Amino acid sequence: MNKLFTVAGFTIRNKMKTKAFIITTLIIAVIMTIGINIPYFVTIFSSDEPTKIGFIEDDSNIPNSVQDYYQQQDSQDVEIILIGEKETSQENEKLAMTKMENGEIEGFIHLKNEEVDGFPIVMYTGQSELGFNLQSELQNVFKNIKTDAVSKQLGLSSDEQNILLSPVSIESLVLTDTSEGIVKEEKKNESEEKLSVFISYAAIILLFMGIMISGQLIATEITTEKSSRVMEILVTSVPSLTQMFGKIIGMFIVSISQIIIFVAVIWVNIMMPHNVNVMDQINLDMSTVNMGLILGILFYVVLLYFMGFFLYATLFAAVGSIVSRTEDLGQAIMPVTFTSIAGFYIAIFSIGSPDSALVTWSSFIPFFTPFVMALRIGAGDPAGWEIWLSIGILLVSILGVGWLSAKIYRTGVLMYGKRPSIKELRKAMKAFKV
């Protein structure tokens, strides 16, 4: 046991002192800081002056309605300037073009004589594109004007319009049979939904980063020691299994330390004075959150993270032990890397459909379970037996893969030359009585 801790401690000190670890951690921390503070940077460098857009007047009341909408907004990022000084629309367009060339407006809008679904086609002319956000906002404004016009044509009152346009309230209800046969109600509110999805999303990304970074570092270190013949000296002083699990435990602690640093960076940036309203902007009310539910999700997610890390770490260690040259390592670990990428992609691209058949069946495949079941727990609603069945399958797989990886490691670290085939590896195991 002392040798195991010695190997783990040596791995921790060796990795944390390397320039690669320090520089990588700093770069990711800086990127996180910039990403969190992008909205603040935008407000600093953006002009306080609103974007001025001309609107050529016609016989309709649409230009005035658009102008009234933006004048009623609290933060006036857009100012609508009506252009109707001339007698004809052609002359007004020339006037708008002159104003745009003089820098008085960014561009101008005019309504074409053609109609689609009873509403004029809106034409924007400018020296640059509108931009996605402004275009979407204008589309919503014109949509509301169109809806209001149609409602008036149908003779609908303002109350009837509000009823027609009000969103439909959808609530979720989960029925669970208790031991007494009573059905009880369990449901998440909006804040709990957002927070649980965020936890799952963060866990999936952190696990993928941990596997890709730490797993490859484990394989690289083993291959490097083997190619430099240092492994022959280590084997005589420390048992091979102690080496393997010592390196895995050491890299796991390094990975957790890095995650703690990243979480601290995120927390510090969110708590900055200019970011204190982040929770309000995303409508996350912590006072309505059931912390027991969130802690339960955290328990399962952290457990899946630990198990997923050790599953893939043992695979990377086994692959690294059978490679004699670092040049061949990339090709050797490719199957393990692609497997982790597949699990990551299934989880990430299924955020919107956590209860689909693909997600449900994938959550029971041990190599995908750490990613996909974390998604189902946070964004879906798996039954308790499904969670524990997937964890049980994953635990058995970890023991099986760990046992096989240990046998491969004990044999592979003493084999040099080209990467052995499965048949050659089995022969070597018999020869070494592994």
Phi, psi and omega in degrees: 000322179297322179292325178298313179293328178295314178296316180298316179296320178296319180296318180297310181296319183296319183282320183289339180270350182288148179296324182299315180295314183295313183294317180298315180298317180295318181297314180295321179296320178295317179298317177298318180298315180295316181299317181292327185263009179304313179303322179292318179297323179297317180293330180291312186272348179279150181283147177285341180289134178289158175286121183266121181236127178280153178221115182285125182286151175219198182286343181276171178262008185297313179304317180295324180294319178295319178296317179298322180300311184287332177289336180274353181284146179294311178255108184272086177279341181232136176240122179267122180251116181283136181238109181206029183289330183271169184279323183249158180293327179296318179292323177293324176296319178296321178296318178297321178296321179294316178298322179292319179293329178278357179083011179286330177225156178281331181182184181214156181245139169220152182265125180283161180288341180283149179235149174232119182057038175080014180226138182299149175287130182268127182242126178249132178238126180202172180279349177211171180293155179297322188098146186298314185295313182293322179296317178297320180296316179295322177299318179294321179297311180294327178296318178295320178296318179296315180298319180295320180294316179295321180296321179292323177297326180276355179078027180279139176283171180296324178294320179293325176296317180297321178295319182293323185267348182293140181292152178278130179276125180240125177243148179258142180226124180248124181259126183234128177278123177272176181295334179274002180083008180273142178263126181242163186257131176225126177206153178263141172276180186298317181295319178294322177299311182297316183292319180292322176295320179297318179299313180297316181299314180295319180296319180297315181293316181295321178296318180296317177297317180297318180293312184293321182277302185291319180300315180291327177295320178299310180298319181295317181295318180295316180296320179297316178296323181289317182291332179269005179068008176292332182301324181297325179286320181295321182298327182285339182253331181229128178305147184299321180295322177297321177299310185298308183288332174295318178294320180295314180296318179299314180292328178295316179295321177298316180296316179297321178298319179294319179296319178300320178298316181295318179296320178296320178297315179298314182297315181298317181292321179294326182277001176297149185306322183280356179244009185292341181267015180298316181300322180292323182294328180262011177055046179253107181259103183292339181290338180264002184274131175279104185294333176297319178295315181294320178294325175296317177296317179299320180301310181294319183294317179294319178299315179295325178297311180302312184293319178296321180297312182291327177299309183285328180296319178295325177293315179297321178296318180296316180294318179298331183285339182262001179256131183263341181233138180296335179295332182268356187292319182303317180290325183291321183273000183302316179300319179294318180297314180296325178296316179293324178295320179299314178297321179296314182293320178301317181289312185295316184276003178246017179303322182279347180222066185289350181248018179288164181297320179300314181293317182299310181288325180295331182293345178260359174272116191306325181286342178255342186306312182303326179278305191287319179292328174299322176295313183298321182293319183278315186257342182250206181212067180287151176289157181300321181292331178292318179298310184287331175294316179295322178294320177297315178298319179295320179296316177298321179294321178297316179296316179294313180294321178297318178296315180293318179297323178296318178295318178296318182297313182299328180273317187294326184293343181255004180255127181241171182097208181291158182297125184289150174279173180297321179296316179294324179294319178296319177298319180294323178297319178294320181294320180275359181056045180268000000 
